[in-house]
Structures are given as structure tokens and as C-alpha cells.
Amino acid sequence: MDIIKQLEVIKRGAVEIISEQELKGKLEQSLKNKTPLKVKAGFDPTAPDIHLGHTVLLRKMRQFQDLGHEVILLIGDFTGRIGDPSGQSEKRRQLTKEEVDENALTYKKQVSKILDLKKLRIVFNSSWFEKMNGFEFGKLLTHYTATRLLERDDFQLRLKERKPLYMHELIYPILQGYDSVVLDADIELGGTDQKFNLLVGRDIQKDYGKTEQVVITMPLLEGTDGVVKMSKSYGNYVGINEPAKDMFGKIMSISDGVMLKYYNLLTDEDLGEVKDMHPKEAKLKLAEIIVGQYHSAADARNARLEFERVFSSKEVPSDVPVFNLSPEGNNIVDVLLEGGLVGTRNEARRLIKQGAVAFDNEVLSDDGMTIDKEGILKVGKRRFISLKKQA
């Protein structure tokens, strides 16, 4: 593919390219020498599940694969034990080697839903960092200054607020940058919150006498709340391994304000056509497309039909779990908790107080009430259980 067309694909959805002129030069050399560029993206396996926020980078990696370049998935099984300080207002909890290794095992299977594993190079940065002795590690640290590290905005904020800043957090960007040295990366991809780390990689490559990588930053995808970035910590994520029905329902819950961004970053649809659609139809189509990417077209279609049947026709799902009531009845909070509709008693009481709990379409307001008859208990718009009396 010629350079103009490659640039068009690469630039879609990207926030910043540092620098576009350098990228153009690398693409020209790649085309001239018939040598693919090395495109690196790193993931610290701090959680076992990949969600749609992660797929923004993974989809960009797939585009580079389709353009014929060498894509390297770097799994930070070493750096993941340190913890990336990017965007953090306080120190992360450090994971054990066992936790990181267990999470890393799931990544290959999950990324196979997006990336072509036959064309993918997977590396673990423990393979070089664990071989370093103390002298070599100290020598690595001479390639960057504390002065530059302390210029970082989130570090400056912590210092201003008199919050602790730990040494291992200071060296994290240096370690990420050294990954690029080892891999001879031509391009590194990352979220906008990674910009500082990616630029450190350029500086360290230069200090090692290597050609600097081009940095491409991608937007952070807001979660289902439409406010903060998608994260399991915030409970606003859509996991790519979730059942089709659950994925569909979560995507339908996003705000209209972020819908176009989801289309731009998570699909290949023509945005002009999307803008001409009715918002409700656009969202239904978005949910069906995304579910189809991680399940099947048939699963996506069935999820859509079930959603429309339940939420448009106000019907009850066809596969509602059953909760067996005791002969004398059960406290509503106990039913919500034991029936799996809430995670804690406090959550149950809060939802009742907010008017989010209904029994046979009647809103409940008393968290001390006893339920002793059969019917459908509903929490919010998407959670149901069928109450049955024991014989």
C-alpha cells in the first residue's frame, strides 16, 4: 500500500503523532527497502481481563499488521510488578509475580480475537530485566536524569500536594524506554496518558545511539458512564470475554455523547453515515457490531433481538435465574444479595432508597420488608430474578 493510504489508516483515531514527518520517512524507507517497521505496544498484565478500552490500541496494532508491518506485543510481566505511575495520584498496589504471571496467561487468548497471532511477536520484558545485575541496572539509570523525570505533570502535582513519590515510580519510564532499545522499535503506540513514557523511550534510544521511535498516542476510551476512562476499578468497563447479552446491554447504556467516539475507535464504520442515523438505531447497530467482533454475527443478532424484546416491549428476559423463597418469606436485602443482584448489603439498601428495585413492576422503598410471594424482582433496567416458593 502506498504511503498516503498507509498514513490515512494510521492517523484514524490517533490523537498525536511525534512526528508525522518522521513517520513518513520511516514508511518511505520501509517501502524502498521492502522491510517492515517494528511497531511496539506494551501492556502490563495488572488485571486478567481485556476490555474495550484496551482494544483501542489492539485495533491500531491490527491495522499495522494489515499494512504489512511487524507488530510486537510487549507484555510487561516485569514492569507490571512495579506499577506504571501514569495518571496515578498515589502509589499503585504492587502485584506479586504469581498475580502478574496468571494475568499474562490469559492475554494471548484474548488478543487473538483482534490480532493475527501468526503475524504477532509476543515478548516479555522479564526476559531481559531479570538477567540484569546491579551494576548493569545502575548503568541503565545513567541514560536519563531525575530532573527530567520530575518535570512530569503528575509527579509535579504529587509534590505540590505533598504526597509521597517513590523511587520505583521514578524509574518506571526508564524501564519502558529501555524496552524500545532492546526491541529496536520504529514506532510505539500508547494512550494519551502514556505520552511522557513514550517520549522517554525516544530519548533513551537516542542516548543508546539508536534511531528514535515515532510516538503515536491514542485516546482513552470513556467507560459506560461516559465520564472517566474505562477501567475495571471504576466498574464502567465492557470486557471482551463477557457474554454477548451482557456486552450488548452495557454498550446500550453508554451516553449518546460518547457514541461517535466508540464508532471511531472500535469500528471501521463511515462516521458520516453514522451521523445521519437516528441515535437509537445508531446505538443498536454499534452494540451489534461490537458484540459480533468478539462473539459471532448470530450471537450479536440474538442479543439485539433479546434486548429489543425486553427493553422496548418491557418484557422479562427468557433466561431469568430462579431464587427459591423460604416458606416464611425472605428479607428483601437478603434476596438481593443471595440472588446475585447486588454485591453488598449496603448496595442493596442504597438501590432500594434510590427507587431502583421493583417487584412485579411495583417500586419498593422499605429495606426491612419481607417478600413471601412469587414474582419477578428487578434491579435497574437489566437485572432480574424470578422468585419461587419452595414446595
C-alpha positions as CSV (number, residue, x, y, z in Angstrom):
1,M,0.0,0.0,0.0
2,D,1.4,3.4,-0.9
3,I,2.4,5.9,1.8
4,I,-0.6,8.3,1.5
5,K,-3.0,5.4,2.0
6,Q,-1.0,4.0,4.9
7,L,-0.9,7.4,6.6
8,E,-4.7,7.7,6.2
9,V,-5.2,4.3,8.0
10,I,-2.6,5.1,10.7
11,K,-4.0,8.6,11.5
12,R,-7.6,7.5,12.0
13,G,-8.5,8.0,15.6
14,A,-4.9,9.0,16.6
15,V,-4.5,12.0,18.9
16,E,-0.9,12.8,18.2
17,I,2.0,11.6,16.0
18,I,5.5,12.6,17.1
19,S,6.4,13.3,14.4
20,E,4.4,12.8,11.3
21,Q,7.3,13.8,9.2
22,E,9.5,11.1,10.9
23,L,6.7,8.6,10.3
24,K,6.5,9.4,6.7
25,G,10.3,9.0,6.4
26,K,10.2,5.6,8.1
27,L,7.3,4.5,5.8
28,E,9.3,5.6,2.7
29,Q,12.4,3.6,3.9
30,S,10.2,0.6,4.6
31,L,8.7,0.7,1.2
32,K,12.0,1.3,-0.5
33,N,13.9,-1.5,1.4
34,K,10.9,-3.8,1.5
35,T,11.4,-4.1,5.2
36,P,8.5,-3.9,7.7
37,L,8.6,-1.4,10.5
38,K,8.7,-2.7,14.1
39,V,5.6,-1.5,15.9
40,K,5.6,-1.9,19.6
41,A,2.8,-1.6,22.2
42,G,3.1,-2.7,25.8
43,F,0.6,-4.0,28.2
44,D,1.2,-4.5,31.9
45,P,-0.9,-7.5,32.9
46,T,-2.3,-5.9,36.1
47,A,-5.8,-7.5,35.6
48,P,-6.8,-10.8,33.9
49,D,-9.5,-9.3,31.6
50,I,-9.0,-7.2,28.5
51,H,-11.8,-4.6,28.0
52,L,-12.9,-2.4,25.1
53,G,-10.6,0.4,26.4
54,H,-7.6,-1.9,25.7
55,T,-8.9,-2.7,22.2
56,V,-8.3,0.8,21.0
57,L,-4.6,0.1,20.9
58,L,-5.1,-3.5,19.8
59,R,-7.2,-2.4,16.8
60,K,-4.5,0.1,15.8
61,M,-1.9,-2.8,16.1
62,R,-4.1,-4.9,13.8
63,Q,-4.2,-2.1,11.2
64,F,-0.4,-2.1,11.2
65,Q,-0.4,-5.9,10.8
66,D,-2.7,-5.5,7.8
67,L,-0.3,-2.8,6.4
68,G,2.4,-5.4,6.4
69,H,4.5,-4.3,9.4
70,E,5.9,-6.3,12.3
71,V,3.8,-5.8,15.4
72,I,5.3,-6.6,18.8
73,L,3.0,-7.2,21.8
74,L,5.2,-6.5,24.8
75,I,3.8,-8.0,28.0
76,G,5.3,-6.1,30.9
77,D,5.5,-9.0,33.3
78,F,8.5,-7.3,35.0
79,T,7.3,-3.7,34.9
80,G,3.8,-4.8,35.9
81,R,5.2,-5.8,39.3
82,I,6.5,-2.2,39.7
83,G,3.3,-0.4,38.5
84,D,3.0,2.4,36.0
85,P,2.6,5.8,37.8
86,S,0.9,7.4,34.7
87,G,-2.2,9.3,35.8
88,Q,-1.9,8.0,39.4
89,S,-2.4,10.3,42.3
90,E,-0.8,7.8,44.7
91,K,1.3,4.7,44.7
92,R,-0.2,1.6,43.0
93,R,-0.5,-1.6,44.9
94,Q,2.4,-3.7,43.7
95,L,1.4,-7.1,42.3
96,T,3.2,-10.4,43.1
97,K,5.0,-12.3,40.4
98,E,2.3,-15.0,40.6
99,E,-0.5,-12.5,40.1
100,V,1.2,-11.0,37.1
101,D,2.0,-14.4,35.5
102,E,-1.5,-15.6,36.0
103,N,-2.9,-12.5,34.3
104,A,-0.4,-12.7,31.5
105,L,-1.5,-16.2,30.6
106,T,-5.0,-15.0,29.6
107,Y,-3.7,-12.2,27.3
108,K,-2.6,-14.3,24.3
109,K,-6.1,-16.0,24.0
110,Q,-7.9,-12.6,24.4
111,V,-5.8,-10.6,21.9
112,S,-6.3,-13.4,19.3
113,K,-9.8,-12.0,18.9
114,I,-8.3,-8.9,17.3
115,L,-4.7,-9.6,16.3
116,D,-3.4,-12.2,13.8
117,L,-1.3,-14.4,16.0
118,K,0.6,-15.8,13.0
119,K,1.9,-12.3,12.4
120,L,2.3,-11.3,16.0
121,R,5.5,-11.3,18.0
122,I,4.9,-11.6,21.7
123,V,7.7,-10.7,24.1
124,F,8.0,-10.5,27.9
125,N,10.3,-7.8,29.4
126,S,11.3,-10.0,32.3
127,S,13.4,-11.9,29.7
128,W,16.0,-9.0,29.8
129,F,15.4,-7.2,33.1
130,E,15.7,-10.4,35.2
131,K,19.1,-11.0,33.6
132,M,20.5,-7.6,34.7
133,N,22.8,-7.4,37.6
134,G,23.0,-4.4,39.9
135,F,25.8,-2.8,38.0
136,E,24.0,-3.1,34.7
137,F,20.8,-1.7,36.2
138,G,22.7,1.2,37.6
139,K,24.3,1.9,34.2
140,L,20.8,1.9,32.6
141,L,19.7,4.7,35.0
142,T,22.6,6.9,33.8
143,H,20.8,7.3,30.5
144,Y,18.2,9.7,32.0
145,T,18.1,12.4,34.6
146,A,16.0,12.8,37.7
147,T,15.5,16.5,36.7
148,R,13.6,15.5,33.5
149,L,11.6,12.8,35.3
150,L,10.4,15.3,38.0
151,E,9.1,17.6,35.2
152,R,6.3,15.2,34.7
153,D,2.9,16.8,35.4
154,D,1.5,14.0,37.6
155,F,4.8,13.9,39.6
156,Q,4.7,17.7,40.0
157,L,1.1,17.5,41.3
158,R,2.0,15.0,43.9
159,L,4.9,17.1,45.1
160,K,2.7,20.2,45.2
161,E,0.1,18.2,47.3
162,R,2.9,16.8,49.5
163,K,2.0,13.2,48.5
164,P,4.8,10.6,48.5
165,L,6.7,9.9,45.3
166,Y,8.6,6.6,45.4
167,M,11.8,5.8,43.7
168,H,10.4,2.8,41.8
169,E,7.8,5.1,40.3
170,L,10.5,7.4,39.0
171,I,12.4,4.7,37.2
172,Y,9.3,3.1,35.6
173,P,9.5,5.4,32.4
174,I,13.2,4.5,32.1
175,L,12.4,0.8,32.1
176,Q,9.6,1.2,29.5
177,G,12.0,3.3,27.4
178,Y,14.7,0.5,27.6
179,D,12.1,-1.9,26.2
180,S,12.2,0.1,23.0
181,V,16.0,0.0,23.0
182,V,16.0,-3.8,23.2
183,L,13.3,-4.2,20.6
184,D,14.7,-1.6,18.2
185,A,11.2,-0.2,18.0
186,D,10.4,2.1,15.0
187,I,7.0,3.1,16.4
188,E,5.5,2.8,19.8
189,L,1.7,3.1,20.5
190,G,0.1,4.2,23.7
191,G,-2.7,6.0,25.3
192,T,-2.6,9.8,25.8
193,D,-1.7,9.2,29.5
194,Q,1.4,7.3,28.3
195,K,2.9,10.2,26.3
196,F,5.6,11.0,28.9
197,N,6.8,7.4,29.0
198,L,6.8,7.1,25.2
199,L,8.9,10.3,24.8
200,V,11.4,9.0,27.4
201,G,11.7,6.0,25.1
202,R,12.8,8.3,22.3
203,D,15.4,10.0,24.5
204,I,16.8,6.7,25.7
205,Q,17.0,5.2,22.2
206,K,18.9,8.3,21.1
207,D,21.3,8.1,24.1
208,Y,22.0,4.5,23.1
209,G,22.8,5.6,19.6
210,K,19.7,4.3,18.0
211,T,17.1,5.9,15.7
212,E,14.3,7.4,17.8
213,Q,10.9,5.7,17.6
214,V,7.8,7.6,16.3
215,V,5.3,8.0,19.1
216,I,1.6,7.6,18.3
217,T,-0.9,8.3,21.1
218,M,-4.5,7.1,21.0
219,P,-7.5,8.5,23.0
220,L,-8.6,7.0,26.3
221,L,-12.0,5.5,25.9
222,E,-14.6,6.6,28.4
223,G,-16.4,3.8,30.1
224,T,-20.1,3.2,30.2
225,D,-20.6,6.1,32.5
226,G,-19.3,8.4,29.7
227,V,-17.2,10.3,32.2
228,V,-13.9,8.6,33.3
229,K,-11.7,6.2,31.3
230,M,-12.9,2.6,31.1
231,S,-11.5,0.6,33.9
232,K,-12.4,-2.4,36.0
233,S,-11.6,-0.3,39.1
234,Y,-14.4,2.2,38.2
235,G,-16.9,-0.6,37.3
236,N,-17.6,1.1,33.9
237,Y,-15.9,-1.5,31.7
238,V,-17.1,-3.9,28.9
239,G,-14.9,-7.0,28.9
240,I,-14.3,-8.7,25.6
241,N,-14.9,-12.1,27.2
242,E,-18.3,-11.2,28.7
243,P,-21.4,-13.0,27.4
244,A,-23.0,-11.5,24.3
245,K,-26.1,-10.4,26.1
246,D,-24.2,-8.6,28.8
247,M,-21.9,-6.8,26.3
248,F,-24.9,-5.7,24.3
249,G,-26.7,-4.3,27.3
250,K,-23.6,-2.4,28.6
251,I,-23.0,-0.8,25.2
252,M,-26.6,0.3,25.0
253,S,-26.2,2.0,28.4
254,I,-23.5,4.4,27.1
255,S,-24.4,8.1,26.6
256,D,-25.1,9.5,23.2
257,G,-22.3,11.9,23.8
258,V,-19.6,9.2,23.5
259,M,-21.3,7.0,20.9
260,L,-19.5,8.6,18.0
261,K,-16.2,8.1,19.7
262,Y,-16.9,4.4,20.2
263,Y,-17.7,4.1,16.5
264,N,-14.5,5.9,15.6
265,L,-12.2,3.9,17.8
266,L,-13.9,0.5,17.9
267,T,-15.3,0.0,14.4
268,D,-14.5,0.7,10.8
269,E,-17.8,2.3,10.0
270,D,-18.1,5.5,8.0
271,L,-18.7,8.2,10.5
272,G,-20.6,10.4,8.1
273,E,-23.2,7.7,7.7
274,V,-23.4,7.2,11.5
275,K,-24.1,10.9,12.0
276,D,-27.1,10.7,9.7
277,M,-28.7,7.8,11.7
278,H,-31.2,8.2,14.4
279,P,-29.3,7.9,17.8
280,K,-31.3,4.9,19.0
281,E,-30.7,3.0,15.8
282,A,-27.1,4.0,15.7
283,K,-26.5,2.7,19.2
284,L,-28.3,-0.6,18.4
285,K,-26.1,-1.0,15.4
286,L,-23.0,-0.1,17.4
287,A,-23.8,-2.7,20.0
288,E,-24.5,-5.4,17.4
289,I,-21.2,-4.6,15.6
290,I,-19.0,-4.8,18.7
291,V,-20.7,-7.9,20.1
292,G,-20.2,-9.5,16.6
293,Q,-16.5,-8.8,16.8
294,Y,-16.0,-10.8,20.0
295,H,-18.7,-13.4,19.5
296,S,-20.5,-14.3,16.3
297,A,-22.9,-12.4,14.0
298,A,-25.6,-14.8,15.1
299,D,-24.9,-14.1,18.8
300,A,-24.9,-10.4,18.2
301,R,-28.2,-10.6,16.3
302,N,-29.8,-12.7,19.1
303,A,-28.5,-10.3,21.7
304,R,-30.1,-7.4,19.8
305,L,-33.5,-9.3,19.5
306,E,-33.5,-10.1,23.2
307,F,-32.6,-6.5,24.1
308,E,-35.4,-5.1,22.0
309,R,-37.9,-7.7,23.3
310,V,-37.0,-6.9,26.9
311,F,-36.4,-3.2,26.9
312,S,-38.6,-2.0,24.0
313,S,-41.5,-4.3,24.8
314,K,-41.0,-4.1,28.5
315,E,-40.8,-7.9,28.7
316,V,-38.9,-10.1,31.1
317,P,-35.8,-12.0,29.7
318,S,-36.2,-15.6,28.7
319,D,-33.4,-16.9,30.9
320,V,-34.1,-15.2,34.3
321,P,-32.4,-17.0,37.2
322,V,-34.6,-18.5,39.9
323,F,-34.4,-17.7,43.6
324,N,-36.2,-20.1,46.0
325,L,-38.0,-18.3,48.8
326,S,-38.2,-19.9,52.3
327,P,-41.8,-20.9,53.4
328,E,-42.0,-17.9,55.8
329,G,-40.5,-15.5,53.2
330,N,-37.2,-13.6,53.0
331,N,-35.9,-10.1,53.8
332,I,-35.6,-8.0,50.6
333,V,-31.9,-7.2,51.3
334,D,-31.1,-10.9,51.7
335,V,-32.9,-11.8,48.5
336,L,-31.0,-9.1,46.5
337,L,-27.7,-10.2,47.9
338,E,-28.2,-14.0,47.8
339,G,-29.8,-13.8,44.4
340,G,-26.7,-12.1,43.0
341,L,-28.4,-8.8,42.0
342,V,-26.0,-6.8,44.3
343,G,-22.6,-7.2,45.7
344,T,-23.1,-6.0,49.3
345,R,-26.0,-5.2,51.7
346,N,-25.1,-1.5,51.6
347,E,-25.5,-1.6,47.8
348,A,-28.9,-3.3,48.2
349,R,-30.1,-0.6,50.7
350,R,-28.8,2.2,48.5
351,L,-30.6,0.9,45.4
352,I,-33.9,0.5,47.4
353,K,-33.6,4.0,48.7
354,Q,-33.0,5.3,45.1
355,G,-36.1,3.5,43.8
356,A,-34.1,1.2,41.6
357,V,-35.7,-2.0,42.9
358,A,-39.1,-3.3,41.8
359,F,-41.2,-6.4,42.5
360,D,-43.7,-7.2,39.7
361,N,-43.3,-3.7,38.4
362,E,-44.0,-2.1,41.8
363,V,-41.2,0.1,43.2
364,L,-40.0,-1.0,46.6
365,S,-39.0,1.5,49.3
366,D,-38.7,-0.4,52.5
367,D,-35.4,-2.3,53.0
368,G,-36.9,-4.1,56.0
369,M,-39.8,-5.7,54.1
370,T,-40.3,-9.4,53.7
371,I,-41.1,-11.0,50.4
372,D,-43.2,-14.1,50.7
373,K,-44.8,-14.5,47.3
374,E,-43.7,-15.4,43.8
375,G,-42.9,-12.9,41.1
376,I,-40.2,-11.0,39.2
377,L,-37.7,-8.9,41.2
378,K,-35.9,-6.3,39.1
379,V,-32.9,-4.0,39.8
380,G,-32.3,-1.2,37.4
381,K,-33.1,-2.0,33.8
382,R,-31.0,-5.1,33.2
383,R,-31.0,-7.3,36.3
384,F,-33.8,-9.8,37.1
385,I,-34.5,-12.9,39.2
386,S,-37.7,-15.0,39.4
387,L,-38.9,-15.6,42.9
388,K,-40.4,-19.1,43.5
389,K,-41.9,-20.5,46.7
390,Q,-40.4,-23.8,47.9
391,A,-42.8,-26.7,47.8
